[in-house]
Amino acid sequence: IFLSLQQDVIAGFLYAILILVVFHPVVDLIDNFNLTYKYAPLIIIRTAFEMTAVEKIEEQLASLRIAKRSTLSEEPAYLLDIDVSKPAQSESSRFVAVSCSNKSIRVYNRETLNFLREYSTRPGILNGVRFAHACESIVFSACSDGTVKCWDIRLATQKAVQIFSGYPSNVLISFDINCSDLIVCAGTEKVETDTFLVFWDARGITDCASATKEPLGVYSESHNDDITKICFHPIEPNLVVSGSTDGLVNVFDINRDNEDDALIATCNSDSSVSFIGWSGKDYKRVYCMTHDEGFCWWDIAQLDTEEPITLLHVLDVREAVCIDNDSLHYLVGGSYHEKADKLFLLGGTSTGNIHLVSCGTDGLSLVGTLRGGHSATVRSFCWNLTDESLLTGGEDAQLLLWKPGAVERSLAKKASMKIASSVQKRVRVHNSSLKSRKK
């Protein structure tokens, strides 16, 4: 009996030493050994699970393969912007809308990429395309003729079912609609000394009542150059962020009475803004990309604290991301993954390679590279978090659907298709100095 008890004591002592060595980095074992012994394994398992969730998302991104290609249209054009219809409840998106450099909007079936509809905005130039949130058949686009037009893809007509008309001097180059489909906001080019955020009441769009709506009002003091991007908050209908060639990224609460009160944050990117978005839990963070391939990331939740709001500022992403046997020529945009609580950026090369980049407060890192799809610069993308699929469009006039582990039936790669002057149709160069750091 004595020998048996002695063995038990020795075994318990050795087990205690094992616990101290293995789990000491997790919590302080000296203060409360019993607590550590009981809970340390759970802490280890939980941390491993969280790491696995992020790694799983990165593996899915790295395993993306071409599932479908759209058929080439009779009039090839650059694909400048992509949006998918918002699914009803658990259903998947049914439609894809693409704005093109030939001043048209094309609508495709989401799964097959079969062509469905085309709407022309000639002579105006298109700037962005968005689906309504509550009705998947309603699609919008801003136009350089000073209007935001709305189409219903259920109807055979090629005419807009509703037009949001700006002021005579307005040239609209950016826009968005809030998550409740109540407000449309568009940004203008600078005319003389004026640049505006223009707002309209969007109620009634689901009724498809053909009408022209006048603005509710404008913000005119917060930017002093072209407003290149607008992005409403994904879940807070009163919050909107705007970016401009003046380098400023402004966050507004449009429920406030006037522009001064509505402006709740101003962040300076120090360069012309090309893309903006929301990220983080409850979407409390704002990020932007610049025309000279810079990246900025801010935490708006820190505004009322003494903590700095800047999470990351990269002057040139092309130099910050290491890619073996390849390079990063440009950024396209970003997407926040809710399940992994991770922000991902998408960039590429002039030959059509697509780089997926993971973003953290400690810097940027390459997740994977998609090859064999596009043969020219990629201009637009849309990442569907429901099935982890990715839609991309580029200067080769191709619309591609990528899915994890997919196998494309036809592996024939389309030839590059450079279209003269299409770049000038989309982007107006504002400052030649912005090109100074381009390779």
Sine and cosine of phi, psi and omega as CSV:
sin_phi,cos_phi,sin_psi,cos_psi,sin_omega,cos_omega
0.00,0.00,-0.68,0.73,0.00,-1.00
-0.88,0.48,-0.70,0.72,0.01,-1.00
-0.89,0.46,-0.63,0.78,0.01,-1.00
-0.90,0.44,-0.69,0.72,0.01,-1.00
-0.91,0.42,-0.62,0.78,-0.01,-1.00
-0.89,0.45,-0.65,0.76,0.04,-1.00
-0.90,0.45,-0.65,0.76,0.01,-1.00
-0.89,0.45,-0.65,0.76,0.00,-1.00
-0.91,0.42,-0.70,0.71,0.00,-1.00
-0.89,0.45,-0.69,0.73,0.01,-1.00
-0.88,0.47,-0.67,0.74,0.02,-1.00
-0.91,0.42,-0.64,0.77,0.03,-1.00
-0.90,0.45,-0.69,0.72,0.03,-1.00
-0.90,0.43,-0.62,0.79,0.02,-1.00
-0.91,0.41,-0.60,0.80,0.03,-1.00
-0.90,0.43,-0.66,0.75,0.03,-1.00
-0.89,0.45,-0.66,0.75,0.03,-1.00
-0.86,0.51,-0.68,0.73,0.02,-1.00
-0.88,0.47,-0.68,0.73,-0.01,-1.00
-0.88,0.47,-0.68,0.74,-0.05,-1.00
-0.94,0.33,-0.70,0.72,-0.11,-0.99
-0.97,0.23,-0.67,0.74,-0.19,-0.98
-0.96,-0.27,0.01,1.00,0.02,-1.00
-0.84,0.55,-0.62,0.78,0.01,-1.00
-0.90,0.44,-0.35,0.94,-0.09,-1.00
-0.98,0.19,-0.78,0.62,-0.01,-1.00
-0.63,-0.77,0.17,-0.99,-0.01,-1.00
-0.99,0.12,0.95,-0.31,-0.09,-1.00
-0.99,0.17,-0.33,0.94,-0.09,-1.00
-0.93,0.37,-0.63,0.78,-0.07,-1.00
-0.93,0.37,-0.65,0.76,-0.10,-0.99
-0.49,-0.87,1.00,-0.01,-0.08,-1.00
-0.90,0.43,-0.66,0.75,-0.05,-1.00
-0.89,0.47,-0.66,0.75,0.00,-1.00
-0.90,0.44,-0.67,0.75,-0.01,-1.00
-0.91,0.42,-0.73,0.68,-0.03,-1.00
-0.85,0.53,-0.59,0.81,-0.09,-1.00
-0.99,0.17,-0.62,0.79,-0.20,-0.98
-0.94,-0.35,-0.31,0.95,-0.06,-1.00
-0.83,0.55,-0.70,0.71,0.02,-1.00
-0.86,0.51,-0.61,0.79,0.01,-1.00
-0.89,0.46,-0.65,0.76,0.02,-1.00
-0.89,0.46,-0.69,0.73,0.01,-1.00
-0.87,0.48,-0.72,0.70,-0.03,-1.00
-0.89,0.45,-0.68,0.73,-0.03,-1.00
-0.89,0.45,-0.70,0.72,0.03,-1.00
-0.88,0.48,-0.68,0.73,0.01,-1.00
-0.89,0.46,-0.63,0.78,0.01,-1.00
-0.90,0.44,-0.69,0.72,0.00,-1.00
-0.89,0.45,-0.67,0.74,0.03,-1.00
-0.89,0.45,-0.63,0.77,-0.01,-1.00
-0.90,0.43,-0.60,0.80,0.00,-1.00
-0.88,0.48,-0.71,0.71,0.03,-1.00
-0.92,0.40,-0.70,0.71,-0.01,-1.00
-0.89,0.45,-0.57,0.82,0.01,-1.00
-0.90,0.43,-0.68,0.74,0.04,-1.00
-0.89,0.46,-0.68,0.73,0.00,-1.00
-0.91,0.41,-0.58,0.81,0.06,-1.00
-0.91,0.41,-0.64,0.77,0.03,-1.00
-0.90,0.44,-0.66,0.75,0.03,-1.00
-0.90,0.44,-0.68,0.73,-0.03,-1.00
-0.93,0.37,-0.36,0.93,-0.02,-1.00
-1.00,-0.08,0.12,0.99,0.00,-1.00
-0.88,0.48,0.72,-0.69,0.05,-1.00
-0.70,-0.72,0.37,-0.93,-0.04,-1.00
-0.93,0.37,0.81,-0.58,0.07,-1.00
-0.98,-0.22,-0.62,0.79,-0.04,-1.00
-0.55,-0.84,0.46,-0.89,0.18,-0.98
-0.80,-0.60,0.63,-0.78,0.11,-0.99
-0.96,0.27,0.48,-0.88,0.07,-1.00
-0.96,0.28,0.56,-0.83,-0.04,-1.00
-0.94,0.34,0.75,-0.66,-0.03,-1.00
-0.98,0.18,0.23,-0.97,0.00,-1.00
-0.92,0.39,-0.47,0.88,0.03,-1.00
-0.88,-0.48,1.00,0.06,-0.04,-1.00
-0.87,0.49,0.57,-0.82,-0.01,-1.00
-0.44,-0.90,0.38,-0.92,0.12,-0.99
-0.88,0.47,0.64,-0.77,0.09,-1.00
-0.99,-0.15,0.94,-0.33,-0.23,-0.97
-1.00,-0.08,-0.53,0.85,-0.04,-1.00
-0.50,-0.86,0.55,-0.83,-0.04,-1.00
-0.74,-0.67,0.63,-0.77,0.18,-0.98
-0.57,-0.82,0.49,-0.87,0.05,-1.00
-0.92,-0.39,0.49,-0.87,0.01,-1.00
-0.91,0.41,0.52,-0.85,-0.03,-1.00
-0.99,0.16,0.83,-0.55,-0.07,-1.00
-0.93,0.37,0.53,-0.85,0.07,-1.00
-1.00,0.04,0.88,-0.47,-0.01,-1.00
0.81,0.59,-0.87,-0.49,-0.08,-1.00
-1.00,0.01,-0.06,1.00,-0.02,-1.00
-0.94,0.33,0.37,-0.93,0.03,-1.00
-1.00,-0.02,0.29,-0.96,0.01,-1.00
-0.89,0.45,0.61,-0.79,-0.03,-1.00
-0.96,-0.27,-0.40,0.92,-0.13,-0.99
-0.78,-0.62,0.46,-0.89,0.12,-0.99
-0.81,-0.59,0.74,-0.67,0.07,-1.00
-0.90,-0.43,0.67,-0.74,-0.04,-1.00
-0.76,-0.65,0.76,-0.65,0.13,-0.99
-1.00,-0.05,0.67,-0.74,-0.14,-0.99
-0.87,-0.50,0.37,-0.93,-0.03,-1.00
-0.95,0.32,-0.21,0.98,0.05,-1.00
-1.00,0.00,0.33,0.94,0.09,-1.00
0.93,0.36,0.61,0.79,0.03,-1.00
-0.73,-0.68,0.35,-0.94,0.16,-0.99
-0.92,-0.39,0.79,-0.62,0.04,-1.00
-0.92,-0.39,0.66,-0.75,0.00,-1.00
-0.90,-0.44,0.73,-0.69,-0.04,-1.00
-0.81,-0.59,0.36,-0.93,0.19,-0.98
-0.94,0.35,0.70,-0.71,-0.12,-0.99
-0.90,0.44,-0.63,0.78,-0.10,-1.00
-1.00,0.01,-0.62,0.78,-0.08,-1.00
-0.99,-0.14,-0.28,0.96,-0.11,-0.99
0.87,0.50,0.42,0.91,0.12,-0.99
-0.96,0.29,0.67,-0.74,-0.02,-1.00
-0.94,0.35,0.70,-0.72,-0.02,-1.00
-0.88,-0.47,-0.77,0.64,-0.12,-0.99
-0.58,-0.81,0.36,-0.93,0.14,-0.99
-0.59,-0.81,0.70,-0.71,0.01,-1.00
-0.83,-0.56,0.72,-0.69,-0.03,-1.00
-0.98,-0.22,0.63,-0.78,0.05,-1.00
-0.89,-0.45,0.25,0.97,0.00,-1.00
-0.83,0.56,0.63,-0.78,0.09,1.00
-1.00,0.02,0.02,1.00,-0.04,-1.00
-0.96,0.29,0.43,-0.90,0.02,-1.00
-0.99,-0.11,0.72,-0.70,-0.02,-1.00
-0.97,0.23,0.58,-0.82,0.08,-1.00
-0.65,-0.76,1.00,0.07,0.06,-1.00
1.00,-0.09,0.42,-0.91,0.05,-1.00
-0.58,-0.82,0.68,-0.73,-0.03,-1.00
-0.59,-0.81,0.63,-0.78,0.17,-0.99
-1.00,0.02,0.49,-0.87,0.15,-0.99
-0.92,0.39,0.40,-0.92,-0.03,-1.00
-0.99,0.12,-0.55,0.83,-0.09,-1.00
-1.00,-0.07,-0.29,0.96,-0.05,-1.00
-0.69,-0.73,0.93,-0.37,-0.12,-0.99
-0.96,0.28,-0.12,0.99,0.00,-1.00
-1.00,-0.07,-0.09,1.00,-0.03,-1.00
-0.99,-0.15,0.82,-0.58,-0.02,-1.00
-0.76,-0.64,0.61,-0.79,-0.07,-1.00
-0.87,-0.49,0.37,-0.93,0.24,-0.97
-0.41,-0.91,0.59,-0.80,0.11,-0.99
-1.00,0.10,0.45,-0.89,-0.07,-1.00
-0.68,-0.74,0.50,-0.87,-0.03,-1.00
-0.93,0.36,-0.16,0.99,0.03,-1.00
-0.99,0.14,0.17,0.99,0.06,-1.00
1.00,0.05,0.33,0.94,-0.01,-1.00
-0.77,-0.64,0.43,-0.90,0.27,-0.96
-0.94,-0.34,0.87,-0.50,-0.07,-1.00
-0.97,-0.23,0.51,-0.86,-0.04,-1.00
-0.81,-0.59,0.79,-0.62,0.02,-1.00
-0.88,-0.48,0.46,-0.89,0.10,-1.00
-0.92,-0.40,0.93,-0.36,-0.11,-0.99
-0.96,0.27,-0.05,1.00,0.11,-0.99
-0.98,0.22,-0.34,0.94,-0.09,-1.00
-0.99,-0.11,0.50,-0.87,0.00,-1.00
-0.98,0.21,-0.33,0.95,-0.05,-1.00
-0.91,0.41,0.54,-0.84,0.05,-1.00
-1.00,-0.08,0.01,1.00,-0.03,-1.00
-1.00,0.03,0.53,-0.85,0.07,-1.00
-0.92,0.40,0.69,-0.73,0.00,-1.00
-0.99,0.13,-0.31,0.95,0.07,-1.00
-0.45,-0.89,0.61,-0.80,-0.01,-1.00
-0.79,-0.61,0.80,-0.60,0.10,-1.00
-0.99,-0.17,0.93,-0.36,-0.15,-0.99
-0.98,-0.17,0.76,-0.66,0.04,-1.00
-1.00,0.00,-0.23,-0.97,0.03,-1.00
-0.99,0.14,0.37,-0.93,-0.15,-0.99
-0.79,0.61,-0.58,0.81,-0.06,-1.00
-1.00,0.06,-0.07,1.00,-0.08,-1.00
-0.95,0.32,0.78,-0.62,0.22,-0.98
-0.90,-0.44,0.96,-0.29,-0.12,-0.99
-0.99,0.11,0.81,-0.58,-0.03,-1.00
-0.85,-0.53,0.02,1.00,0.06,-1.00
-0.37,-0.93,0.39,-0.92,0.04,-1.00
-0.19,-0.98,0.21,-0.98,0.13,-0.99
-0.29,-0.96,0.27,-0.96,0.08,-1.00
-0.84,-0.55,0.65,-0.76,-0.12,-0.99
-0.96,0.27,0.20,-0.98,-0.17,-0.99
-0.92,0.40,-0.30,0.96,0.04,-1.00
-0.99,-0.13,0.06,1.00,0.00,-1.00
0.87,0.49,0.45,0.89,-0.02,-1.00
-0.99,-0.14,-0.49,0.87,-0.10,-1.00
-0.78,-0.63,0.74,-0.67,0.18,-0.98
-0.96,-0.29,0.70,-0.71,0.03,-1.00
-0.77,-0.64,0.70,-0.72,0.02,-1.00
-0.75,-0.66,0.52,-0.86,0.04,-1.00
-0.95,-0.31,0.54,-0.84,-0.10,-0.99
-0.94,-0.35,0.33,-0.94,0.24,-0.97
-0.95,0.32,0.37,-0.93,0.06,-1.00
-0.97,0.24,0.78,-0.62,0.09,-1.00
-0.87,-0.50,0.92,-0.39,-0.13,-0.99
0.85,0.52,-0.95,-0.31,-0.02,-1.00
-0.94,-0.34,0.11,0.99,-0.14,-0.99
-0.94,-0.34,0.65,-0.76,0.18,-0.98
-0.58,-0.82,0.65,-0.76,-0.20,-0.98
-0.76,-0.65,0.52,-0.85,0.37,-0.93
-0.98,-0.19,0.89,-0.46,-0.08,-1.00
-0.96,-0.28,0.71,-0.70,-0.05,-1.00
-0.88,-0.47,0.62,-0.78,0.09,-1.00
-0.76,-0.65,0.44,-0.90,0.15,-0.99
-0.99,0.14,0.89,-0.45,-0.08,-1.00
-0.99,-0.12,0.10,1.00,-0.01,-1.00
-0.89,0.46,0.65,-0.76,0.00,-1.00
0.98,-0.18,-0.05,1.00,-0.04,-1.00
-0.91,0.41,-0.54,0.84,-0.02,-1.00
-0.96,0.29,-0.26,0.97,0.06,-1.00
-1.00,0.07,-0.16,0.99,0.02,-1.00
0.82,0.57,0.61,0.79,0.03,-1.00
-0.98,0.21,0.90,-0.43,-0.05,-1.00
-0.92,0.38,0.88,-0.48,-0.04,-1.00
-0.26,-0.97,0.29,-0.96,0.11,-0.99
-0.92,-0.38,0.81,-0.59,-0.05,-1.00
-0.95,-0.30,0.66,-0.75,0.05,-1.00
-1.00,0.00,0.38,-0.92,-0.04,-1.00
-0.90,0.44,0.51,-0.86,0.17,-0.99
-0.97,0.26,-0.55,0.84,-0.02,-1.00
0.24,-0.97,-0.09,-1.00,-0.04,-1.00
-0.64,-0.77,0.39,-0.92,0.29,-0.96
-0.97,-0.26,0.76,-0.65,-0.13,-0.99
-0.76,-0.65,-0.02,1.00,-0.14,-0.99
-0.94,-0.34,-0.21,0.98,-0.20,-0.98
-1.00,0.00,-0.33,0.94,0.07,-1.00
-0.81,-0.58,0.49,-0.87,0.05,-1.00
-0.84,-0.54,0.33,0.94,0.10,-0.99
-0.45,-0.89,0.00,-1.00,-0.07,-1.00
-0.75,0.66,0.71,-0.71,0.05,-1.00
-1.00,-0.06,0.98,-0.21,-0.19,-0.98
-1.00,0.08,-0.44,0.90,-0.04,-1.00
-0.59,-0.81,0.58,-0.81,0.10,-1.00
-0.70,-0.72,0.67,-0.74,-0.01,-1.00
-0.54,-0.84,0.91,-0.41,0.08,-1.00
-0.96,0.28,0.43,-0.90,0.04,-1.00
-0.91,0.42,0.63,-0.78,-0.06,-1.00
-0.91,0.42,-0.47,0.88,-0.07,-1.00
-0.78,-0.62,-0.20,0.98,0.04,-1.00
-0.94,-0.33,0.97,-0.23,-0.13,-0.99
-0.91,0.42,-0.27,0.96,-0.05,-1.00
-1.00,-0.05,-0.10,1.00,-0.05,-1.00
-0.97,-0.26,0.71,-0.70,0.02,-1.00
-0.59,-0.81,0.60,-0.80,0.04,-1.00
-0.88,-0.47,0.62,-0.78,-0.02,-1.00
-0.79,-0.62,0.54,-0.84,0.05,-1.00
-0.79,-0.62,0.49,-0.87,-0.15,-0.99
-0.61,-0.79,0.27,-0.96,0.12,-0.99
-0.94,0.35,-0.14,0.99,0.09,-1.00
-0.98,0.19,-0.01,1.00,0.04,-1.00
1.00,0.02,-0.14,0.99,-0.06,-1.00
-1.00,0.02,0.61,-0.79,0.15,-0.99
-0.87,-0.49,0.92,-0.39,-0.10,-0.99
-0.94,-0.33,0.67,-0.74,0.07,-1.00
-0.94,-0.34,0.79,-0.61,-0.04,-1.00
-0.86,-0.50,0.56,-0.83,0.24,-0.97
-0.95,-0.30,0.98,-0.20,-0.15,-0.99
-0.97,0.26,-0.03,1.00,0.10,-0.99
-0.97,0.22,-0.25,0.97,0.01,-1.00
-0.95,0.30,0.34,-0.94,-0.16,-0.99
-0.95,0.30,-0.55,0.84,-0.07,-1.00
-0.62,-0.79,0.14,-0.99,-0.10,-1.00
-0.90,0.44,-0.64,0.77,-0.01,-1.00
-0.87,0.49,-0.70,0.71,0.01,-1.00
-0.96,0.29,-0.53,0.85,-0.05,-1.00
-0.94,0.35,-0.51,0.86,-0.02,-1.00
-0.96,0.27,0.97,-0.23,-0.09,-1.00
-0.98,-0.19,-0.24,0.97,0.03,-1.00
-0.37,-0.93,0.64,-0.77,0.13,-0.99
-0.78,-0.62,0.87,-0.50,0.02,-1.00
-0.90,-0.44,0.61,-0.79,-0.07,-1.00
-0.94,-0.35,0.88,-0.48,0.01,-1.00
-1.00,0.04,-0.19,0.98,-0.02,-1.00
0.91,0.41,0.29,0.96,0.04,-1.00
-0.32,-0.95,0.15,-0.99,-0.02,-1.00
-0.94,0.35,0.80,-0.59,-0.11,-0.99
-0.99,0.15,0.77,-0.64,0.00,-1.00
-0.93,-0.36,-0.38,0.93,-0.05,-1.00
-0.39,-0.92,0.60,-0.80,0.07,-1.00
-0.65,-0.76,0.41,-0.91,0.03,-1.00
-0.25,-0.97,0.12,-0.99,0.02,-1.00
-0.94,-0.34,0.49,-0.87,0.02,-1.00
-0.44,-0.90,0.04,-1.00,0.04,-1.00
1.00,0.07,0.27,-0.96,0.03,-1.00
-0.88,0.48,0.74,-0.67,-0.09,-1.00
0.88,0.47,0.21,0.98,0.07,-1.00
0.80,0.60,0.83,0.56,0.02,-1.00
-1.00,-0.09,0.00,1.00,-0.02,-1.00
-0.91,-0.41,0.52,-0.86,0.01,-1.00
-0.83,-0.56,0.66,-0.75,0.05,-1.00
-0.76,-0.65,0.37,-0.93,0.04,-1.00
-0.54,-0.84,0.40,-0.92,0.13,-0.99
-0.86,-0.51,0.41,-0.91,-0.07,-1.00
-0.87,-0.49,0.27,-0.96,-0.05,-1.00
-0.93,0.38,-0.27,0.96,0.10,-1.00
-0.97,-0.26,0.47,0.88,0.15,-0.99
0.91,0.41,0.56,0.83,0.15,-0.99
-1.00,-0.01,0.21,-0.98,-0.01,-1.00
-0.61,-0.79,0.71,-0.70,0.05,-1.00
-0.74,-0.67,0.54,-0.84,-0.05,-1.00
-0.60,-0.80,0.82,-0.58,-0.07,-1.00
-0.80,-0.61,0.51,-0.86,0.07,-1.00
-0.96,-0.28,0.97,-0.24,-0.05,-1.00
-0.94,0.35,-0.40,0.92,0.01,-1.00
-0.91,0.42,-0.30,0.95,-0.02,-1.00
-1.00,-0.01,0.09,1.00,-0.08,-1.00
-0.85,0.52,-0.63,0.78,-0.06,-1.00
-1.00,-0.09,0.29,0.96,0.02,-1.00
-0.87,-0.49,0.05,-1.00,0.04,-1.00
-1.00,0.00,-0.03,1.00,0.01,-1.00
-0.97,0.26,0.57,-0.82,0.05,-1.00
-0.92,0.39,0.60,-0.80,-0.03,-1.00
-1.00,0.04,-0.27,0.96,-0.02,-1.00
-0.98,0.20,0.88,-0.48,0.02,-1.00
-1.00,-0.01,-0.60,0.80,-0.04,-1.00
-0.33,-0.94,0.68,-0.74,0.07,-1.00
-0.67,-0.74,0.93,-0.37,0.00,-1.00
-0.92,-0.40,0.88,-0.47,-0.06,-1.00
-0.92,0.38,-0.61,0.79,-0.02,-1.00
-0.56,-0.83,0.97,-0.26,-0.05,-1.00
-0.89,0.45,-0.49,0.87,-0.01,-1.00
-0.87,0.49,-0.50,0.87,0.02,-1.00
-1.00,-0.02,-0.31,0.95,-0.09,-1.00
-1.00,0.02,-0.40,0.91,-0.05,-1.00
-0.98,-0.19,0.85,-0.52,-0.01,-1.00
-1.00,0.03,0.82,-0.57,0.00,-1.00
-0.76,-0.65,0.89,-0.46,-0.02,-1.00
-0.93,0.36,0.74,-0.67,0.08,-1.00
0.84,0.54,0.44,0.90,0.04,-1.00
-0.34,-0.94,-0.02,-1.00,0.02,-1.00
-0.55,-0.83,0.24,-0.97,0.06,-1.00
-0.94,-0.33,0.87,-0.49,-0.06,-1.00
-0.99,-0.10,-0.49,0.87,-0.11,-0.99
-0.31,-0.95,0.28,-0.96,0.13,-0.99
-0.96,-0.27,0.58,-0.82,0.04,-1.00
-0.97,-0.24,-0.73,0.68,-0.02,-1.00
0.06,-1.00,-0.23,-0.97,-0.02,-1.00
-0.66,-0.75,0.27,-0.96,0.04,-1.00
-0.48,-0.88,0.74,-0.67,0.01,-1.00
-1.00,-0.10,0.79,-0.62,0.01,-1.00
-0.99,-0.14,0.92,-0.39,-0.09,-1.00
-0.91,0.42,-0.70,0.71,-0.08,-1.00
-0.88,0.48,-0.67,0.74,-0.03,-1.00
-1.00,0.00,-0.11,0.99,-0.10,-1.00
0.77,0.64,0.80,0.60,-0.12,-0.99
-0.66,-0.75,0.68,-0.74,0.07,-1.00
-0.99,-0.13,0.76,-0.65,0.04,-1.00
-0.88,-0.48,0.62,-0.79,0.07,-1.00
-0.93,-0.36,0.46,-0.89,0.04,-1.00
-0.82,-0.57,0.78,-0.63,0.04,-1.00
-0.67,-0.74,-0.13,-0.99,-0.03,-1.00
-0.17,-0.99,-0.19,-0.98,0.02,-1.00
-0.85,-0.52,0.27,-0.96,0.00,-1.00
-0.93,0.37,-0.26,0.97,0.02,-1.00
-1.00,-0.07,0.06,1.00,0.12,-0.99
0.98,-0.22,-0.07,1.00,0.09,-1.00
-0.92,0.39,0.59,-0.81,-0.02,-1.00
-0.89,-0.46,0.80,-0.60,0.02,-1.00
-0.96,-0.30,0.76,-0.65,0.07,-1.00
-0.98,-0.22,0.83,-0.56,-0.14,-0.99
-0.86,-0.51,0.76,-0.66,0.06,-1.00
-1.00,0.01,0.67,-0.74,-0.07,-1.00
-0.91,-0.41,0.79,-0.62,0.08,-1.00
-0.66,-0.75,0.22,-0.98,-0.01,-1.00
-0.92,0.39,-0.28,0.96,0.04,-1.00
-1.00,-0.03,-0.02,1.00,0.06,-1.00
0.70,-0.71,-0.23,-0.97,-0.05,-1.00
-0.92,-0.39,0.58,-0.81,0.04,-1.00
-0.59,-0.81,0.55,-0.84,-0.03,-1.00
-0.96,0.26,0.76,-0.65,0.08,-1.00
-1.00,-0.04,-0.71,0.70,-0.02,-1.00
-0.04,-1.00,0.16,-0.99,0.00,-1.00
-0.79,-0.61,0.75,-0.66,0.05,-1.00
-0.98,-0.18,0.87,-0.50,-0.03,-1.00
-0.87,-0.50,0.29,-0.96,0.11,-0.99
0.99,0.14,0.13,0.99,0.00,-1.00
-0.98,-0.18,-0.96,0.27,-0.02,-1.00
-1.00,0.02,0.42,-0.91,0.03,-1.00
-0.91,-0.41,0.08,1.00,0.02,-1.00
-0.51,-0.86,-0.03,-1.00,-0.06,-1.00
-0.81,0.58,0.72,-0.69,0.07,-1.00
-1.00,0.05,0.80,-0.60,-0.09,-1.00
-0.97,-0.25,-0.39,0.92,-0.16,-0.99
-0.48,-0.88,0.41,-0.91,0.06,-1.00
-0.40,-0.92,0.31,-0.95,0.11,-0.99
-0.54,-0.84,0.86,-0.51,-0.05,-1.00
-0.98,-0.20,0.86,-0.51,0.02,-1.00
-1.00,-0.07,0.93,-0.37,-0.07,-1.00
-0.96,0.27,-0.28,0.96,-0.03,-1.00
-0.91,0.41,-0.75,0.66,-0.01,-1.00
-0.89,-0.46,0.20,0.98,0.03,-1.00
0.88,0.47,0.41,0.91,0.02,-1.00
-1.00,0.04,0.34,-0.94,-0.05,-1.00
-0.75,-0.67,0.75,-0.66,0.11,-0.99
-0.95,-0.30,0.72,-0.69,0.02,-1.00
-0.72,-0.69,0.55,-0.84,0.06,-1.00
-0.69,-0.73,0.51,-0.86,-0.09,-1.00
-0.50,-0.87,-0.21,-0.98,-0.03,-1.00
-0.97,0.23,-0.09,1.00,0.10,-1.00
-1.00,0.00,0.16,0.99,0.05,-1.00
0.93,0.38,0.30,0.95,-0.03,-1.00
-0.98,-0.20,0.64,-0.77,0.18,-0.98
-0.93,-0.36,0.87,-0.49,-0.07,-1.00
-0.89,-0.45,0.62,-0.79,0.12,-0.99
-0.93,-0.36,0.87,-0.49,0.01,-1.00
-0.95,-0.31,0.67,-0.74,0.07,-1.00
-0.68,-0.73,0.48,-0.88,0.02,-1.00
-0.86,0.50,0.83,-0.56,0.07,-1.00
0.94,0.33,0.22,0.97,-0.04,-1.00
-0.94,0.35,0.39,-0.92,0.07,-1.00
-0.81,-0.58,0.88,-0.48,-0.01,-1.00
-0.98,0.19,0.73,-0.68,-0.01,-1.00
-0.93,0.36,-0.70,0.72,0.03,-1.00
-0.95,-0.30,0.89,-0.46,-0.06,-1.00
-1.00,-0.09,0.16,0.99,-0.02,-1.00
-0.93,0.37,0.85,-0.53,-0.02,-1.00
-1.00,0.00,0.76,-0.65,-0.03,-1.00
-0.95,0.31,0.49,-0.87,0.01,-1.00
-0.96,0.28,0.43,-0.90,0.04,-1.00
-0.90,0.44,0.57,-0.82,-0.10,-1.00
-0.70,-0.72,0.99,0.15,0.00,-1.00
-0.98,0.19,0.78,-0.63,-0.06,-1.00
-0.93,-0.38,0.85,-0.53,-0.12,-0.99
-0.87,0.50,0.71,-0.70,0.14,-0.99
0.93,0.36,0.10,1.00,0.00,-1.00
-0.92,0.40,-0.55,0.84,0.02,-1.00
-0.89,0.46,-0.69,0.73,0.00,-1.00
-0.89,0.45,-0.45,0.89,0.01,-1.00
-0.94,0.34,-0.44,0.90,-0.06,-1.00
-0.98,-0.18,-0.61,0.79,-0.13,-0.99
-0.82,-0.57,0.76,-0.64,0.12,-0.99
-0.97,-0.22,0.82,-0.57,-0.02,-1.00
-0.95,0.30,0.82,-0.58,-0.09,-1.00
-0.98,-0.20,-0.51,0.86,-0.07,-1.00
-0.47,-0.88,0.91,-0.41,-0.07,-1.00
-0.90,0.43,-0.35,0.94,0.00,-1.00
-0.92,0.38,-0.35,0.94,0.02,-1.00
-0.91,0.41,-0.33,0.95,-0.02,-1.00
-1.00,0.04,-0.08,1.00,-0.18,-0.98
-0.88,0.47,-0.50,0.86,-0.05,-1.00
-0.99,-0.11,0.02,1.00,0.03,-1.00
-0.95,0.31,0.61,-0.79,-0.02,-1.00
-0.99,0.12,0.00,0.00,0.00,0.00
